[in-house]
Amino acid sequence: MGAVSEAALDTDELWQIVDRERESLADLLDGLSPEEWETRTRCGDWRVRDVAAHLTIAARFTYGQVVREMLRARGDWNRMIHDSAVREAALPVGDIVGNLRSIIGSRRLAPTTSPREPLLDLLVHGQDIALALGRHREMPPAAARDSADRVWTMRFPPRPWPLPKARLIATDIAWTRGEGAEISGPVSALLLLLTGRPDAAREWAERAGEPWTGGMAPR
């Protein structure tokens, strides 16, 4: 399988980007209207407030809280992620933003994860929020490439999205993966495609004024 990529970000770089993404997303959320907080995203049945609340959990919950949430979800990891986010989303929006700001600088990780997971979460869910609100949110290409590589190589936790049967070629940074029909575009759009968001990938590229040859990726 063909692959072209530069070296992954080191741990310090990863955390610096995580901090910047948390801060910029908190700034975006601070300016939302009550109606915007209730806007549905393309992330399942989650509203903007559910997605935002989810992004505060991993760095705040103790190991004991995670265990209790898993017991409530009867051991279903995806259900635990969903239900804990919905419960946290019931907080006042000011508290949700405050919780996001409170974890800037935190290096706490959810069990079984590395610093690449919070970065992946922030980049992709930040786009879920921005696109739902009709906003364009920049994504650092080096960070998007690192996250795209993480998705491509993910084994544990299990990757919830099937990989496209295609050759993915980033047009703004050195990154190529896969074999088959070519899909080219900015690496940020490729990341959204890899995380099961083909429509968001096309929309992101269009909003950024970048070429996109993806359409709907073959499965």
C-alpha positions, 0 to 999 in steps of 0.5 A: 500500500503506497504511503507518503508522509512527513514525520509525525508531530512530536508530543510537545507540538501536539499539546501546543496545538491542542491548547490552541484548538481548545482556546479558539473553539471556546472563543467561537462558542462564547459568541453563539446565540441560544438558537445556535447552541441547539443547532443539529450537527452531522455527528449523529443526533448531537447538537452543537452543545452536545459536541462541545460538552463531549470535548470537555470530558476526557480531560476532566473525568477521573478514572473512577468517573469513566468506570461509572459511565462505562457501567451505566452504558453496560460496557458499550464504549460508544454508548458511554461516549454518547450518553456522557456527552448528552448529560454534560450538555445539560449544563448551562452553556457558560459552564460548558465553555468554562469547562473547555477553557479550564482544560487548556494546558491539561495533559490528562488523557482518557484511558487507552488514548495518546495525545493524538486522540484529543487532537483528532477529536478537537479538529474533527468535532470543531468542524462538526460545530463550525459547518453546522453553523455555516462557519469556516474554521481553519485547520492547521495542515500539519495537525490535520495530517497527523490526525489523518495518519492516526485514523489510517493506522488506528487499531485500538481504540477500534476505528469506527469508520471504514477506510475508503478504497481509494488513493488519498492525495493531499494537495497542501502538504506531503501525505498520500495513503491507499490505493485505487481511484484518486481522491485529492484535496486539502488534508483537512478535507481528507481527514473529514472523509476518513472520519466518515464525513464525505459531505463535510469534506466536500463542504470544507474544501468549498468553503476554503476555496480549495479543489476537491475531487472526492465526491462520495468516496467508494467503499 
